Amino acid sequence: MTIIAQTFKKELNLIINSLNKSSLRQILCRQRLKFSKIDIINYVHVIFEHTYAQKRFKTLFKHHHQSWVKVNYSTFMNNVLLFSKLFKFLFDEINKRLKIKPSKLLNIVDTTLIEEKEERFINQKDWNSGRVTTRTKHDLKVRTCGSKGLIFMNRFGQVYYGSLLNINYSDQNILKDSAAYNSQLKGFLLADRGFSNKEVRKRINNKGTDIISLFNRSNQPVTRLISPYKKVEKKSLTENESRLYRRRWRIETLFQFLKDPYSNCKLTMKGKYHQQIKKAKFFTALIQFNILTTI
């Protein structure tokens, strides 16, 4: 077992054992919970192993069937689906334990398309459910079926917030409701032109507009959006803003790392899995990456 897997198992045991049955039922949205904490830990670790080791659930079921798995494969997968709901909570809790949080000085936000199905397998049902987007690349129309991953990263290269959005959800709309991301908006926020919006810029920049305010000693949240202006605004970033904006490369490197087939934190959401399991795979990859940054 590698250091990443060992660290995750250690943190998982501490988090699950610190919760009472009532808290677990609330997180899982269950009125009754017949599983022991050992069972919960085992099932969560199976989901982690599925993503981390790139092993099929059927292979993991056969491997563990002689030890603690005492049910058939169908029930096993139903239990996997149930405990996949824990991964957003685990992501937040592990971040707290590793002291991963927004930087008071500089943070980065961006989205990336996460493919869930190859273009040749896209069907009418995918189009009807709004899971397909069309982009132009080298004068060719490329269709992608999947989700959009939203990630906030601090200046130390650690992911402190993640979410899965509809693939057709516009980046411009993400920060329009800034109250929804109030705890994520701190310091200078670097974003690409897709997030650039006059109203969004005005709303966020009202929290603080100069470098002096970023170092004040009050507890008031202070944020300034640094994003290239739209052409119609006929404005450009200042020299100091451009210098800061160049640090946005960190999040692009993260996306390349997650999508690299030979990466230690490879994120793949392809396969006929429930959307809840795919969401768990997304947060598993982010947990792996954050553990890697703290080793």
C-alpha positions as CSV (number, residue, x, y, z in Angstrom):
1,M,0.0,0.0,0.0
2,T,1.4,3.4,-1.0
3,I,1.8,6.5,1.2
4,I,-1.3,8.1,-0.4
5,A,-3.5,5.0,0.4
6,Q,-2.1,4.7,3.9
7,T,-2.7,8.4,4.6
8,F,-6.3,8.1,3.3
9,K,-7.0,5.0,5.4
10,K,-5.6,6.6,8.5
11,E,-7.7,9.8,8.0
12,L,-10.8,7.7,7.1
13,N,-10.6,5.7,10.3
14,L,-10.3,8.8,12.4
15,I,-13.2,10.6,10.7
16,I,-15.7,7.7,10.6
17,N,-14.9,6.7,14.2
18,S,-15.4,10.3,15.4
19,L,-19.0,10.2,14.1
20,N,-22.0,8.8,15.9
21,K,-24.7,6.8,14.1
22,S,-27.1,9.7,14.0
23,S,-24.5,11.9,12.1
24,L,-23.8,9.1,9.7
25,R,-27.5,8.6,9.0
26,Q,-27.9,12.3,8.4
27,I,-25.0,12.5,5.9
28,L,-26.2,9.4,4.1
29,C,-29.9,10.6,4.2
30,R,-31.0,7.4,5.8
31,Q,-33.5,6.8,8.6
32,R,-31.9,3.5,9.5
33,L,-28.3,2.3,9.1
34,K,-27.6,-1.4,9.8
35,F,-23.9,-1.2,8.9
36,S,-21.1,-1.2,11.5
37,K,-18.4,1.4,11.3
38,I,-15.9,-1.3,10.1
39,D,-18.3,-2.1,7.2
40,I,-18.6,1.6,6.3
41,I,-14.8,2.0,6.3
42,N,-14.3,-1.1,4.2
43,Y,-16.9,0.1,1.5
44,V,-15.5,3.6,1.4
45,H,-12.0,2.2,1.0
46,V,-13.2,0.0,-1.9
47,I,-14.5,3.1,-3.7
48,F,-11.1,4.8,-3.1
49,E,-9.3,1.7,-4.3
50,H,-11.4,1.6,-7.4
51,T,-10.2,5.1,-8.5
52,Y,-6.7,5.0,-7.0
53,A,-5.7,1.6,-8.3
54,Q,-7.9,1.7,-11.4
55,K,-9.5,-1.6,-10.6
56,R,-13.0,-2.7,-11.6
57,F,-15.6,-3.1,-8.8
58,K,-16.2,-6.7,-9.9
59,T,-12.4,-7.4,-9.4
60,L,-12.5,-5.8,-5.9
61,F,-15.7,-7.7,-5.0
62,K,-14.0,-11.0,-5.9
63,H,-10.8,-10.0,-4.0
64,H,-12.7,-9.1,-0.8
65,H,-15.4,-11.8,-1.0
66,Q,-13.4,-14.3,1.0
67,S,-12.7,-11.8,3.8
68,W,-15.4,-9.3,4.8
69,V,-17.9,-9.2,1.9
70,K,-20.8,-11.6,2.7
71,V,-23.3,-10.5,0.1
72,N,-23.9,-11.0,-3.6
73,Y,-22.5,-8.6,-6.2
74,S,-25.8,-6.7,-6.7
75,T,-26.1,-5.9,-3.0
76,F,-22.4,-5.1,-2.9
77,M,-22.9,-2.4,-5.6
78,N,-26.0,-1.0,-3.9
79,N,-23.9,-0.6,-0.8
80,V,-21.1,1.1,-2.8
81,L,-23.7,3.5,-4.2
82,L,-24.9,4.3,-0.7
83,F,-21.5,5.1,0.7
84,S,-20.3,7.0,-2.3
85,K,-22.4,9.8,-0.8
86,L,-19.7,10.2,1.9
87,F,-16.9,11.4,-0.4
88,K,-17.9,15.2,-0.5
89,F,-18.0,15.1,3.3
90,L,-14.7,13.2,3.5
91,F,-13.1,15.7,1.1
92,D,-14.0,18.6,3.3
93,E,-13.0,16.8,6.5
94,I,-9.6,15.7,5.2
95,N,-9.0,19.2,4.0
96,K,-9.6,20.5,7.6
97,R,-7.3,17.8,9.0
98,L,-4.6,18.7,6.5
99,K,-5.2,22.4,7.1
100,I,-6.0,23.0,3.4
101,K,-8.0,26.3,3.1
102,P,-8.3,29.4,1.0
103,S,-5.2,31.6,1.0
104,K,-5.8,35.2,2.3
105,L,-3.6,36.5,-0.4
106,L,-4.2,34.7,-3.7
107,N,-6.5,31.9,-5.0
108,I,-7.4,30.4,-8.4
109,V,-10.7,29.2,-9.9
110,D,-11.4,27.3,-13.1
111,T,-13.5,24.6,-14.7
112,T,-12.6,21.7,-16.9
113,L,-14.7,19.3,-19.0
114,I,-14.7,15.7,-17.7
115,E,-15.5,13.2,-20.4
116,E,-17.8,10.4,-19.4
117,K,-18.5,8.8,-22.8
118,E,-16.7,8.7,-26.1
119,E,-18.2,10.8,-28.9
120,R,-19.2,7.8,-31.0
121,F,-21.3,6.4,-28.1
122,I,-23.3,9.6,-27.5
123,N,-27.0,8.9,-28.0
124,Q,-30.3,10.9,-28.0
125,K,-30.8,10.3,-24.3
126,D,-27.6,12.1,-23.5
127,W,-28.6,15.1,-25.6
128,N,-32.1,15.2,-24.0
129,S,-30.5,15.1,-20.5
130,G,-28.2,18.1,-21.3
131,R,-25.0,16.1,-20.8
132,V,-23.5,17.0,-24.2
133,T,-21.7,20.1,-25.3
134,T,-20.3,21.1,-28.6
135,R,-17.0,23.0,-29.0
136,T,-15.1,24.0,-32.1
137,K,-11.5,22.8,-32.3
138,H,-9.3,23.4,-35.3
139,D,-12.4,24.2,-37.4
140,L,-14.0,20.9,-36.4
141,K,-17.0,20.4,-34.1
142,V,-16.1,18.3,-31.1
143,R,-18.9,16.8,-28.9
144,T,-18.2,16.0,-25.3
145,C,-20.6,14.0,-23.0
146,G,-20.0,14.4,-19.3
147,S,-19.8,16.9,-16.6
148,K,-17.9,20.1,-15.7
149,G,-15.6,20.1,-12.7
150,L,-15.3,23.4,-10.8
151,I,-12.2,23.8,-8.7
152,F,-10.8,26.4,-6.4
153,M,-7.1,26.2,-5.6
154,N,-5.0,28.2,-3.1
155,R,-1.6,29.7,-3.9
156,F,0.1,26.6,-2.5
157,G,-1.4,24.4,-5.2
158,Q,-3.9,22.7,-3.0
159,V,-7.6,22.2,-3.9
160,Y,-9.8,23.6,-1.1
161,Y,-13.2,23.4,-3.0
162,G,-14.6,21.2,-5.7
163,S,-17.9,20.6,-7.3
164,L,-19.5,18.9,-10.3
165,L,-21.7,21.0,-12.5
166,N,-23.8,20.5,-15.6
167,I,-21.5,20.5,-18.7
168,N,-23.4,23.3,-20.3
169,Y,-23.4,25.6,-17.3
170,S,-21.7,28.9,-18.2
171,D,-18.6,29.9,-16.3
172,Q,-19.9,33.5,-16.3
173,N,-22.9,32.4,-14.2
174,I,-20.8,30.6,-11.5
175,L,-19.8,33.7,-9.6
176,K,-22.9,35.7,-10.2
177,D,-24.3,34.3,-7.0
178,S,-21.2,35.2,-5.0
179,A,-23.0,34.5,-1.7
180,A,-22.9,30.7,-2.6
181,Y,-19.1,30.9,-2.7
182,N,-18.6,33.4,0.1
183,S,-16.2,31.2,2.1
184,Q,-14.2,30.5,-1.1
185,L,-13.7,34.1,-2.2
186,K,-10.6,35.5,-0.5
187,G,-7.6,37.4,-1.6
188,F,-6.9,38.0,-5.3
189,L,-9.0,35.5,-7.3
190,L,-7.4,34.5,-10.6
191,A,-9.8,33.3,-13.3
192,D,-9.7,33.1,-17.1
193,R,-11.8,35.1,-19.5
194,G,-14.7,32.7,-19.3
195,F,-15.4,34.0,-15.8
196,S,-15.0,37.7,-16.9
197,N,-18.3,39.5,-16.4
198,K,-18.8,43.2,-15.6
199,E,-21.5,42.6,-13.0
200,V,-19.5,39.7,-11.4
201,R,-16.4,41.8,-11.3
202,K,-18.2,44.7,-9.7
203,R,-20.0,42.5,-7.1
204,I,-16.8,40.7,-6.0
205,N,-14.5,43.8,-6.1
206,N,-16.8,45.6,-3.7
207,K,-15.3,43.4,-1.0
208,G,-11.9,45.2,-1.4
209,T,-10.1,46.8,-4.3
210,D,-6.5,47.3,-3.3
211,I,-3.5,45.5,-2.0
212,I,-3.5,47.4,1.3
213,S,-7.0,46.1,2.2
214,L,-5.8,42.5,1.7
215,F,-3.5,42.9,4.7
216,N,-6.0,44.6,7.0
217,R,-6.4,43.0,10.4
218,S,-10.2,42.8,10.3
219,N,-12.1,39.6,9.8
220,Q,-14.0,40.9,6.8
221,P,-13.6,38.9,3.6
222,V,-11.6,40.8,1.0
223,T,-11.6,39.7,-2.6
224,R,-10.5,41.1,-6.0
225,L,-11.2,39.3,-9.3
226,I,-8.3,39.3,-11.7
227,S,-9.5,38.1,-15.1
228,P,-8.9,39.3,-18.7
229,Y,-11.6,41.8,-19.8
230,K,-13.9,41.1,-22.6
231,K,-13.0,42.8,-25.9
232,V,-16.2,44.9,-25.8
233,E,-15.0,46.5,-22.5
234,K,-11.9,47.9,-24.2
235,K,-9.8,47.5,-21.1
236,S,-6.8,45.4,-20.2
237,L,-5.1,44.2,-17.0
238,T,-2.5,46.4,-15.5
239,E,1.2,45.3,-15.4
240,N,0.9,44.2,-11.8
241,E,-2.4,42.3,-12.5
242,S,-0.8,40.6,-15.5
243,R,2.1,39.5,-13.3
244,L,-0.3,38.0,-10.8
245,Y,-2.4,36.4,-13.5
246,R,0.5,34.4,-14.8
247,R,0.4,32.4,-11.6
248,R,-2.9,30.8,-12.9
249,W,-0.8,28.1,-14.6
250,R,-1.0,26.0,-11.5
251,I,-4.6,25.1,-12.0
252,E,-4.0,24.2,-15.7
253,T,-1.2,21.9,-14.6
254,L,-3.6,20.3,-12.1
255,F,-6.1,19.6,-14.9
256,Q,-3.4,18.0,-17.1
257,F,-2.3,15.9,-14.1
258,L,-5.8,14.6,-13.4
259,K,-6.4,13.7,-17.1
260,D,-2.9,12.2,-17.7
261,P,-3.5,8.4,-18.2
262,Y,-0.2,7.7,-16.4
263,S,-0.9,10.1,-13.5
264,N,-0.9,8.9,-9.8
265,C,-4.2,10.8,-9.4
266,K,-5.9,9.9,-12.7
267,L,-9.5,11.0,-12.9
268,T,-11.6,8.9,-15.2
269,M,-15.4,9.0,-15.1
270,K,-16.1,6.7,-18.0
271,G,-18.2,3.6,-17.5
272,K,-21.8,2.7,-16.8
273,Y,-21.8,3.9,-13.2
274,H,-24.4,5.9,-11.3
275,Q,-23.8,9.6,-11.2
276,Q,-23.3,9.5,-7.5
277,I,-20.4,7.1,-7.9
278,K,-18.9,9.3,-10.6
279,K,-19.1,12.2,-8.1
280,A,-17.3,10.1,-5.5
281,K,-14.6,9.3,-8.1
282,F,-14.2,13.0,-8.7
283,F,-13.6,13.8,-5.0
284,T,-11.4,10.7,-4.6
285,A,-9.0,12.1,-7.3
286,L,-9.0,15.5,-5.5
287,I,-8.3,13.9,-2.1
288,Q,-5.4,11.9,-3.7
289,F,-4.0,15.1,-5.1
290,N,-4.2,17.0,-1.9
291,I,-2.5,14.2,0.1
292,L,0.2,14.2,-2.5
293,T,0.8,17.9,-2.0
294,T,1.2,17.4,1.8
295,I,3.6,14.4,1.7
